[in-house]
Amino acid sequence: MTKYDYDLFVIGAGSGGVRASRIAAGHGARVGICEESRVGGTCVIRGCVPKKLLVYASQFAEGFNDASGYGWEVPPAQFSWPELIETKDREIDRLNQVYLGLLEAAGVTLHMGRGRLIDEHTVEVSEQRFTAEKILIAVGGRPWVPEIPGASLGFTSDEAFHLEQLPKRILVAGAGYIAAEFAGIFNGLGADVTLAYRRERILRGFDEDVREAVEAGMAGRGIEFMYHAAPARLEQQGDGIHVTFSDDQTQVFDGVMFATGRAPYTWDLGLEAVGVHTGPGNRIEVDSYSRTSVDNIFAVGDVTDRLNLTPIALMEGHAFADTQFGGMDRPIEHDDTPAAVFSQPPVGTVGLSEAEARADGLAVKVYRSRFTPMKYTLAGRQEKGLMKLVVDADSDRVLGCHVVGPDAPEMLQGFAVAVRAGLTKADFDRTVGIHPTAAEELVTLRQPV
């Protein structure tokens, strides 16, 4: 008779938790998992997937507008937000069933409810208790909303996917990737969008040239920017939501979205009683094997606040399962992780920004090209794309690759392989470009700037 109910119990059935449980079960472990909402987690249910579907929907307006430059006469188009949300919901329901099927096929036992640690080997779910040799916490994060008067009148990215109607005048508070993406979505679907940020420019942490290019592209699409201002008070009045900003300006909107950051979902998990240490922002502190301060308790994904990307959670969950149940040695490496922002224009990036490389004390060469994408020439758009390489002047290694413009995330996946492999600028130069494409710019940049 075994000592525990399970070899592994996972709290949270999002990307990292599902991957870890399936791989561990494939290695022969007896695995249980719990989920308080829907299997699939933030990415599938209320994040990457539905957001990308809404991005696609919002891009049709630009296509209709540009069509005349290519000889098309397009009759006035009509858009229905409720129909979009209905079709989106059907796709999310389908994916939820796929994830449920994956767990069942792997032999993982699902328990519905919020999991809470009772001791280092016991998890309570909906008044039932389960014991496990090892426990993995994969509960992700949740939107953070500032504590200001009237904040409940606003909504977050979680609720944005379920609005009954699209507000005509929308304030997006924040300037990270979620704010930039939803500003583009709402704008493309016909709303008047204002983005407010307490600092000076969107996408803090990205390369400065990327930030400038995205800001210019968004402004060119009609998005208004309010910098050095943040909502300080929201009040519902007859003509809408009256927002008073930190600089005492007042404007009226029909909807206010808080895209002001996300926080690890660590509250009421029983971490303190068990001795699991948390760091700044309530992130669970882990080592390179995702082990917490308690030897048999581990954590992966956004709850650790290491690098909050779905592929990272998948990698961390897989590596954890291989190490703990597959007899492998797989520490986590986060260097040169590619990322995308599905803003309009979109971003693809991998490696160091120019500022990061210089802050590391490296002598760098910068290669940069700004140009009008070929797709926009007949349409008459003046928007500029960006291609940028950050190169170590001593070793010639490409340290960073940054692209803004149509299909940027798609083209960056391949270049991310090159950057992670440590290829040099000379390797890029020896590669024949595919013509005519935007991507060929990255292998034909010759003069550093």
TANORWO-V230269 format. One line per field, one symbol per residue. psi: psi as a letter, one per 40 degrees, with the letter a starting at -180 (. if undefined). burial: # if it has 9 or more other C-alpha atoms within 8 Angstrom, else .. A space follows every 50 residues. Layout:
psi: ???
burial: ???
//
This chain:
psi: hidididhhhhhfaddddddddddddeeihhiiihebihdaddddfbddd ddddddddeddddddeddeeeihhihiiihdddddddddddddddddddd dddddefhhhhhihihhdaeehhhhfeihiiidihhhfeaiiihhigihe deeaiaddedeehdihidhhhhhieaddddddddddddeeihhhhhheae iifheiidddddddddddddeehihhifhihdhhhhideahhhhieeeih ihieihhhfeiiihgeifefddddehiiahefihhiaeefhaehdehiii adeefchgidddddddddddddddeefiggihheifhiiihfagiiihii aiiddddddeeihihhhihhihiddeddeeiehhihhhhhhhddeeihdi hhhhihedddddddddddddefiidddddehhihhhiddddeeehdhi.
burial: .....####################.#.########.############# #####.######.#.####...........#..##..#...#..##..## .###.#############.######....############.###..#.# #.######.##......######################.########.. ###...##.##########..##.###########....#######.... .##########.####...##..#.##....#####..######.##### #####..###.############.##...#.#...#.############# #####.##...########..##..##.#...###########..##### #####..##.###.##.###.####..##...#.....#######....
//
